[in-house]
């Protein structure tokens, strides 16, 4: 230990005293060192050395450094330190130090730097110390200490600023010096070859090793060497599963039934290559069927139904799938029927407690009025198989449905005003039908019948259709256009 080092003696407790010796994290002043460490024979090397008399079987520092690292087992490389736990190498010594708090981010760290601060007692972790000076070089794209350079828009590293561009040792093309001796393209080619050599040994048969090699060449040609070197190992697991399960490349139907379309979509490039090599032949019908079946299963899994209602829904699904197999029902229609049945079952679990009844059916149809046609088959199934007495009520349109319908009518009227080429003073039949539907809430058939049978009388700002002693006012297109321009709002009467 240097003579100028000062601190607290671990033996006598003196403060700010010159420290003469450090032994396994213990510090000793000059007087304590001479009192504790006595010249004696080392039990290991049989040489005379100063050893602590109060520690049994103590050996000298040279023999301690010959021991292997207690963490990684490294031995005899000359980089062994002594800790209170034993000999540790320089790489592992970090894990035996006391962590300190960073003065910037206030997190505990064992790696810290004082390079950015003049105060000796300020502790800054490496991450915070590198925030200002370190970054990605604008030329070689390596994370290094950066500096501003004339003629460069982005900060670059020292190698790129001092050496600029150097020729690649392999292909002789110029590349940024910070990247190394070879260019990025040559590096990616070497990386691809190494990964191909290592990963191809995972296959047990020569055929699949050859297929994997052919696919790597195709991937490098179609996607580039960089993409191929990064993504090649991604496709090895699925080929391993195919080799283990079949031992050859099966047809597309077997692949879909075993893996599913969603799983194969993750390996789209491999599937495209197999199709291009005519190993498999994709079938859109099989793909659509698998997607529908997976969606039905996902609906049942995520529905979280009670045991009773889930059992009934699964029996209903079995009935639907039997009709699909006999070509009496499309698979997509079966999924829509199943979606409505699951929705009814959820409402039943919340209101009636696993018993399908009329009250739950009405509540479900009020919350989802558009599912009336889809739920009809499930209601008939319940009446037939579960002996229920359910019937589908004639539900009135809710306020939300009516408001949505009126918005569509208003959009059609605005479209008609924007494209109308006839004079705005005449009454258009299409305009009259939309006005009667919007203002008088008449069905479209009644509107058409009213226009044919009624007498049209021009009135202020519009027309009156008189039929059976009743007058139905319809705004003129000219008045509607004027209201929109002047008030920038929907038109109304008067």
JOJO-V796795 format. One record per pair of residues at least 24 apart in sequence whose ideal C-beta (glycine too) atoms are under 10 Angstrom apart, sorted by the first residue. I is the first residue (numbers start at 1). J is the second residue. D is the distance in whole Angstrom. If there is no record, write none. Layout:
# JOJO-V796795
i/j/d
I/J/D
I/J/D
This chain:
# JOJO-V796795
i/j/d
1/27/8
1/28/9
1/33/10
3/30/9
9/33/9
11/35/8
11/36/6
21/50/9
21/52/10
22/82/9
23/50/10
23/51/10
23/52/7
23/55/9
23/58/9
23/61/8
23/64/10
23/82/8
23/84/9
24/52/9
24/55/9
24/58/10
24/61/10
24/64/9
24/82/6
24/83/7
24/84/5
24/85/8
24/86/9
25/82/9
25/83/6
25/84/5
25/85/9
25/96/9
25/97/10
25/98/9
26/52/9
26/84/8
28/52/9
61/87/10
63/87/10
69/93/9
70/96/9
71/95/7
71/96/8
99/125/10
100/124/10
100/125/9
101/125/9
102/126/9
102/127/8
102/128/6
102/129/9
103/128/8
104/128/4
104/129/8
104/131/8
105/131/10
137/161/9
137/176/8
137/178/6
137/179/9
138/176/9
138/178/10
139/164/9
139/165/8
139/175/9
139/176/4
139/177/8
139/178/6
139/179/8
140/175/8
140/176/4
140/177/7
140/178/3
140/179/4
140/180/8
140/184/9
141/176/8
141/178/8
141/179/8
141/184/8
142/176/9
142/178/5
142/179/7
142/180/9
144/178/7
184/225/9
184/226/8
185/224/9
185/225/6
185/226/8
186/225/9
187/225/9
187/226/10
187/229/9
188/220/9
188/224/8
188/225/4
188/226/5
188/227/9
188/228/8
188/229/5
188/230/9
189/220/8
189/225/6
189/226/10
189/228/9
189/229/8
190/225/10
190/229/9
191/225/9
191/226/9
191/228/9
191/229/4
191/230/9
191/232/9
192/216/7
192/217/10
192/219/9
192/220/6
192/225/6
192/226/9
192/227/10
192/228/6
192/229/4
192/230/9
192/232/7
193/229/9
194/229/9
195/228/9
195/229/7
195/230/9
195/232/5
195/233/6
195/236/9
196/220/10
196/228/9
196/229/9
196/232/7
196/233/9
196/236/10
198/233/9
198/236/10
199/232/7
199/233/6
199/235/9
199/236/5
199/237/10
199/239/10
199/240/10
200/236/9
202/233/10
202/236/6
202/237/9
202/239/9
202/240/6
202/243/9
203/236/8
203/239/7
203/240/7
203/243/6
203/244/10
204/240/9
204/243/7
204/244/8
204/247/9
205/243/6
205/247/7
205/248/9
207/243/8
207/247/8
207/248/8
207/249/9
208/236/10
208/239/6
208/240/8
208/242/8
208/243/5
208/244/10
208/247/9
208/248/9
208/249/9
209/239/10
209/243/10
211/239/7
211/242/9
211/243/9
211/249/8
211/270/10
211/273/9
211/274/9
211/277/9
211/279/8
212/236/7
212/239/6
212/240/10
212/243/10
212/270/10
214/273/8
214/277/8
215/239/8
215/269/8
215/270/7
215/273/5
215/274/9
215/277/9
218/269/9
218/270/10
218/272/9
218/273/5
218/276/8
218/277/8
219/269/6
219/270/9
219/273/8
222/269/8
222/272/9
222/273/8
222/276/9
223/269/7
227/269/9
228/269/10
231/267/10
231/269/8
234/266/8
234/267/8
234/269/9
234/270/9
235/266/10
235/267/6
235/269/7
235/270/5
235/271/10
235/273/9
236/270/10
237/267/9
238/263/8
238/264/8
238/266/8
238/267/5
238/270/7
238/271/9
239/267/9
239/270/8
242/270/10
242/274/10
248/279/9
249/274/7
249/277/9
249/279/5
249/280/7
250/279/9
250/280/8
251/279/9
251/280/6
251/281/7
251/283/9
251/286/10
252/279/10
252/280/5
252/281/6
252/282/6
252/283/6
252/286/6
252/287/9
253/280/9
253/281/10
253/283/7
253/285/10
253/286/5
253/289/10
253/290/9
254/280/9
255/280/7
255/282/10
255/286/9
256/280/10
256/282/9
256/283/8
256/286/6
256/287/7
256/289/9
256/290/5
256/291/10
257/286/9
257/289/10
257/290/7
257/293/10
259/290/10
260/290/6
260/291/9
260/293/9
260/294/6
261/286/8
261/287/5
261/288/9
261/289/9
261/290/5
261/291/6
261/293/10
261/294/7
262/290/9
262/291/8
262/294/7
262/298/10
263/294/10
264/290/9
285/331/10
288/331/8
288/332/8
289/324/9
289/331/6
289/332/9
290/331/10
291/331/9
291/332/10
291/335/10
292/324/9
292/330/9
292/331/5
292/332/6
292/333/10
292/334/8
292/335/5
292/336/10
292/338/10
293/321/9
293/324/10
293/331/7
293/334/9
293/335/8
295/331/10
295/332/9
295/335/6
295/338/9
295/339/9
296/320/9
296/321/9
296/331/9
296/334/7
296/335/5
296/337/10
296/338/5
296/339/8
296/342/9
297/338/10
299/335/8
299/338/7
299/339/6
299/341/10
299/342/6
299/343/10
300/338/8
300/342/7
300/345/10
302/342/9
303/339/10
303/341/10
303/342/5
303/343/9
303/345/7
303/346/6
303/349/9
304/346/8
304/349/9
305/342/7
305/345/5
305/346/7
305/348/9
305/349/6
305/354/9
306/345/8
306/346/10
306/348/9
306/349/5
306/353/8
306/354/5
307/354/8
308/345/9
308/348/9
308/349/9
308/353/9
308/354/4
308/355/8
308/356/10
309/341/9
309/342/9
309/344/9
309/345/4
309/346/8
309/347/10
309/348/6
309/349/6
309/352/10
309/353/10
309/354/6
309/355/9
309/356/8
310/342/9
310/345/7
310/349/9
310/354/10
311/354/10
312/341/9
312/345/7
312/348/9
312/354/9
312/356/8
312/378/9
312/381/9
312/382/8
312/385/8
312/386/7
313/338/7
313/341/6
313/342/6
313/344/9
313/345/6
313/378/9
314/338/10
315/381/9
315/385/7
315/386/9
316/341/6
316/342/10
316/345/9
316/377/9
316/378/6
316/381/6
316/382/8
316/385/8
316/386/10
317/341/8
317/342/10
319/377/9
319/378/10
319/381/7
319/384/10
319/385/8
320/377/8
320/378/9
320/381/9
323/377/10
329/377/9
333/374/9
333/377/9
334/377/10
335/374/10
336/371/9
336/373/9
336/374/5
337/371/10
337/373/9
337/374/5
337/375/8
337/376/9
337/377/5
337/378/7
337/381/10
338/374/9
338/377/10
338/378/9
339/368/10
339/371/8
339/374/7
339/375/10
340/364/8
340/365/10
340/368/8
340/370/10
340/371/5
340/372/9
340/373/9
340/374/4
340/375/4
340/376/9
340/377/9
340/378/6
340/379/10
341/371/10
341/374/8
341/375/7
341/377/8
341/378/4
341/379/9
341/381/8
341/382/9
342/378/10
343/367/8
343/368/6
343/371/7
343/374/9
343/375/8
343/378/10
344/368/9
344/371/8
344/374/10
344/375/6
344/378/7
344/379/8
344/382/9
344/390/10
345/378/9
355/386/9
355/388/9
356/382/5
356/383/10
356/386/7
356/388/6
356/390/7
357/382/10
357/388/7
357/389/9
357/390/7
358/388/9
358/389/8
358/390/6
358/391/7
358/392/10
358/393/8
360/390/9
361/388/9
361/390/6
361/391/8
361/392/8
361/393/8
362/390/10
362/392/9
362/393/6
362/395/8
365/392/8
365/393/7
365/395/6
366/393/10
366/395/7
366/396/10
366/398/7
367/398/10
369/395/6
369/396/9
369/397/8
369/398/7
369/400/9
369/401/6
370/401/9
402/441/8
405/437/8
405/438/9
405/441/10
406/437/9
406/438/6
406/439/10
406/441/9
408/434/10
408/437/10
408/438/10
409/433/10
409/434/6
409/435/9
409/437/6
409/438/5
409/439/10
410/434/9
410/438/7
410/490/7
410/491/10
412/437/9
412/438/9
413/437/10
413/438/7
413/475/10
413/477/9
413/480/7
413/490/9
413/491/9
414/480/9
414/484/8
414/490/9
416/477/8
416/480/10
417/477/6
417/478/10
417/480/6
417/481/6
417/484/8
417/491/10
418/481/10
420/477/6
420/481/9
422/477/9
423/477/9
423/478/9
424/476/7
424/477/4
424/478/4
424/479/9
424/480/9
424/481/6
424/482/9
425/458/9
425/476/7
425/477/8
425/478/6
426/463/10
426/476/9
426/477/8
426/478/10
427/451/9
427/456/6
427/458/8
427/462/9
427/463/5
427/465/9
427/474/7
427/476/7
427/477/8
428/476/10
428/477/7
431/463/10
431/474/8
431/475/9
431/476/9
431/477/6
431/480/9
432/456/9
432/463/8
432/465/7
432/472/9
432/474/5
432/475/10
433/474/10
434/474/9
435/462/8
435/463/9
435/465/10
435/472/9
435/473/9
435/474/4
435/475/6
435/476/10
435/477/10
435/480/9
435/491/10
436/465/8
436/472/6
436/473/10
436/474/7
438/474/10
438/475/10
438/490/10
439/472/8
439/473/7
439/474/8
439/475/8
439/491/10
439/492/9
439/493/8
440/465/10
440/470/10
440/472/6
440/473/9
440/474/9
442/472/8
447/472/9
459/493/10
460/493/9
460/494/8
461/491/9
461/493/7
461/494/7
462/491/10
462/493/7
462/494/10
